[in-house]
Amino acid sequence: MGLEPNILVLLGTILILGMGEELWMRFVPKYLE
């Protein structure tokens, strides 16, 4: 049971990072300038 919360956090992080890639590709160039 103790592993379930960790798995949920891991899956949530992966989803956030996956969706975040599109946002990063838009915002990162602004910071690189």
C-alpha positions as CSV (number, residue, x, y, z in Angstrom):
1,M,0.0,0.0,0.0
2,G,2.9,2.3,0.8
3,L,4.1,2.1,-2.8
4,E,0.8,3.3,-4.4
5,P,1.3,7.0,-3.4
6,N,4.8,6.9,-4.8
7,I,3.6,5.4,-8.1
8,L,0.8,8.0,-8.3
9,V,3.4,10.8,-7.8
10,L,5.7,9.2,-10.3
11,L,3.0,8.9,-12.9
12,G,1.8,12.4,-12.2
13,T,5.3,13.7,-12.6
14,I,5.7,11.9,-15.9
15,L,2.5,13.4,-17.2
16,I,3.4,16.9,-16.1
17,L,6.9,16.6,-17.7
18,G,5.3,15.1,-20.9
19,M,2.9,18.0,-21.2
20,G,5.5,20.4,-19.9
21,E,7.8,19.6,-22.9
22,E,5.5,21.5,-25.2
23,L,5.5,24.5,-22.8
24,W,9.3,24.4,-22.4
25,M,9.8,24.4,-26.1
26,R,7.8,27.7,-26.2
27,F,9.3,29.4,-23.1
28,V,12.9,28.2,-23.1
29,P,13.8,30.1,-26.4
30,K,12.7,33.3,-24.6
31,Y,15.1,32.7,-21.8
32,L,17.9,31.7,-24.1
33,E,17.6,35.1,-25.9
